């Protein structure tokens, strides 16, 4: 099981993986909101995730939600609501 520092590190690393699609822009928004604007408490959701696969899945679901709902709300609100 990963400790919180390793989870944050892997979360950050996975956000930098490029797929050459629109999802890359959403990952950049997540990065900005959590690493540039956020603080350590924003990562408490990672406590529930135990593996790298679970972290990857969380990011992919969040990216999907952002793409589906970006016309309804701000990306920041979507990130906060689905994280």
N, C-alpha and C positions, 0 to 999 in steps of 0.2 A: 504494500500500500504506500502511496506517495504522501509525503508530508506537504503542508500548505505551501511552503516555498517552492518545492518541486512542481506542485500543481500550477502555481502562478507562472512559473518559468515555462512549463510546457504549454499552458494556455497562450502565453505570449508568442512562443515559438510557432504554434499551429496557426495563429492568426497571420503570420508572415508567409505561410505557404501559399504560393500563387497558383491559381488554376486557369488564369487568363480568361476570366469571365466576370460578369457583373457582381458575383459574390465576393470578389476581391475588394471591391469598393465598400461592400458592407462590412467585411472584416476590418478594413481600415477605419471605418466609423466606430466599430466596437473597440478597436485599439485606442483610438483617440478618446472616446468616452471613458474608458476604464483606466488607461495608463497615463493620459495627459490631464484629464479633468478629475478623475476619481481619486480614491484613497484606499487604504488597505481593507476597510470594512466592506468595500464593494465586491470583494472576492470571497465573502462568506459562503456564497452559493457553492463554491468549490469543495467545501467540507463534505457535501453530500456525494461528491464524485470520487471514485476510488481508483480508477484506471485511466490510462491515456485514451483508450477507446471511448470511455464515457465523456471525457473532456472534448474529444473530437466531435462526438455526437451532439453534445450541448451546443457547440459552436455552429455546427451545420443546421441544427434546428433553429437557432437564433437567426442565422443568415436567411433561412427560408421565411421565417416570420417577418423579418424586416422587408424582404422583397414583396411578400404578399400584402403587407399592411402599410407600406410607406406612403401611399396616397391618402391614408386615413389619419395619420398621426405623425409627429416628428420622430425621427430615428432614435433620438435620445429616449423618448418616452417608450418606444417599443423595446429598446434594450433593457430599460429599467423594469418594464412589465414582464418580460419573458425570461429575464435572467434569474 
